[in-house]
Amino acid sequence: DAEDKQAENAKSTANSAIMVIDNWSAGATPSHYAGATLRSLAEALADYDRQLQTADGSDSSRRLARQLTAAAERAENAVTSGDRAQAGQAGQELRTVIAKFVMADPADRAPNP
C-alpha cells in the first residue's frame, strides 16, 4: 500500500544519507557536496515525516519518521561544521532507525480504524 511504499522510500533515502556520511568521513566526498546532498535528503525525509503527521499512519511510523529526519539533519549539521564524530553518530542513528522500520510489525503500520 501507499504507506509501505513511502516507508521503503524513506529507508532508501536514509541509506543514501548513510553512504554520503561514510564517504565524507573517509575523505572521499567533498564537504560542500556532502552537506548539500544531506540537506536534500533531510528535506525528503522531512516531507515524509509531514505526510505521516497529516495521514492516518501509526504512531510508531510517525515516531520513526521523526527520528530519521532528526538524524539526517544532525548529519548535515555535523558535515557543515566538519565534525566527523558527530556525523558518524548520526549515521549510526540512521542505521538504528532503519532497523526498527525493518523489524516493525506490519500490523502496527496498518491504518487506524
C-alpha positions in Angstrom: 0.0 0.0 0.0 1.0 3.7 -0.1 2.3 3.8 3.5 4.6 0.8 2.8 5.9 2.4 -0.4 6.6 5.7 1.5 8.4 3.7 4.2 10.5 2.0 1.6 11.4 5.4 0.0 12.3 6.8 3.4 14.6 3.8 4.2 16.2 4.2 0.8 16.7 7.9 1.4 18.2 7.2 4.8 20.5 4.6 3.3 21.7 7.2 0.8 22.4 9.6 3.7 24.5 6.9 5.4 26.5 6.4 2.2 27.2 10.1 2.0 28.2 10.2 5.6 30.5 7.2 5.3 32.1 8.6 2.1 32.6 12.0 3.6 34.0 10.5 6.8 36.5 8.6 4.7 37.6 11.8 2.9 36.2 10.5 -0.4 33.5 13.2 -0.7 34.0 17.0 -0.5 32.3 18.7 2.4 30.3 21.1 0.2 28.9 18.2 -1.8 28.2 16.0 1.2 26.5 18.9 3.1 24.3 19.8 0.1 23.3 16.2 -0.5 22.5 15.6 3.1 20.4 18.8 3.2 18.4 17.5 0.2 18.0 14.0 1.8 17.0 15.6 5.1 14.3 17.6 3.3 13.0 14.5 1.6 12.8 12.8 5.0 11.0 15.8 6.5 8.5 15.7 3.6 7.8 12.0 4.5 7.5 13.0 8.2 5.0 15.7 7.3 3.0 13.3 5.2 2.8 10.8 8.0 1.8 13.5 10.5 -1.2 14.5 8.4 -2.1 11.0 7.3 -3.7 8.3 9.4 -0.4 6.4 9.9 0.6 4.5 13.0 2.3 6.2 16.0 5.4 4.1 15.6 5.7 5.1 11.9 5.4 8.7 12.8 8.0 8.4 15.6 10.4 6.6 13.3 9.9 9.2 10.6 10.8 12.0 13.1 13.9 10.1 14.2 15.1 9.7 10.6 14.5 13.3 9.9 16.3 14.4 13.1 19.3 12.2 12.4 19.6 13.4 8.8 19.5 17.0 10.0 22.2 16.2 12.6 24.4 14.6 9.9 24.0 17.7 7.7 25.0 20.0 10.6 27.9 17.7 11.5 29.3 17.8 8.0 28.8 21.5 7.7 30.8 22.0 10.9 33.4 19.4 10.0 32.6 17.2 13.0 33.3 13.6 11.8 32.5 12.0 15.1 29.0 13.7 15.2 28.4 12.7 11.6 29.3 9.1 12.5 26.9 9.2 15.4 24.1 10.5 13.1 24.9 7.7 10.6 24.6 5.1 13.4 21.2 6.6 14.5 20.0 6.3 10.9 21.1 2.7 10.8 19.3 2.0 14.1 16.0 3.6 12.9 16.2 1.8 9.6 16.5 -1.5 11.5 13.4 -0.5 13.6 11.5 0.0 10.4 12.5 -3.4 9.2 11.6 -5.1 12.5 8.2 -3.2 12.8 5.2 -5.4 12.8 3.2 -4.8 9.5 0.0 -4.8 11.6 1.5 -1.9 13.5 1.7 0.1 10.3 -2.0 -0.6 9.4 -4.3 2.4 9.3 -6.1 3.0 12.5 -9.9 2.2 12.3 
